[in-house]
């Protein structure tokens, strides 16, 4: 597992300060903003995409 972390650390430079976005009194790091956006997109997709087997249950019960 340490080898994997070493390889990932070699790909990404982790020794620089983070990037921050400021809107008035709100300040958020770019990494956290990206994570929040991905979470919202996954949530919206979960609301829109039908569950597997849903079509089978509707048609098969009647």
N, C-alpha and C positions, 0 to 999 in steps of 0.2 A: 504494500500500500504506500510505503514511503517513496518508492520509485515513481509511482503515478503522480504523487504530489510534487516530486522533484521535476518531472517532465512538464507538468502544468505551470510550475513556477518559472521554468525556463522559457515557456511560450509567452507569458504575460509579465510585463515589468510591474512589479508590485511595490517598488520602492519610491514612488512619486506621490505627491499629495493628491487627494481626490478632487474631482470637479464638482462644484456646487452651483446650483441655480437659485437665484433670489427673486422673489416677487414681493416687494414691500417688506413685510415682517415675516414672510414665510421663506425659509431656506431649507433646501433638500438636496441631497447628493444625487448626482446623475445615476449612479448605480441603483439607489433605492427607487428613484422615479421609474426606471426601466422595469424593475421588479413589480412595482405597483401596476404599471400599464399591462404587463404580461398577465398578472393575476386577474385584472378586470376583463381582458380578452378571453381568458380561459373560462371565467365565470359566465360571460355572455354566450360563448359557444356551448357551454353545458346547458344553458337555458334554451337554446335554439335547436341543437341537434337532438333528434329523437333517440330514446333509449333502444338498444337492440332488443328485438322480440316484441316491441310494443304493437307492431302491425299484426303479428301472429295472435296475440291475446285478444285484440279487438275482433278480428274476423272469426276466430275459432270458437268463441263462447256462444255465438248465436246460431 
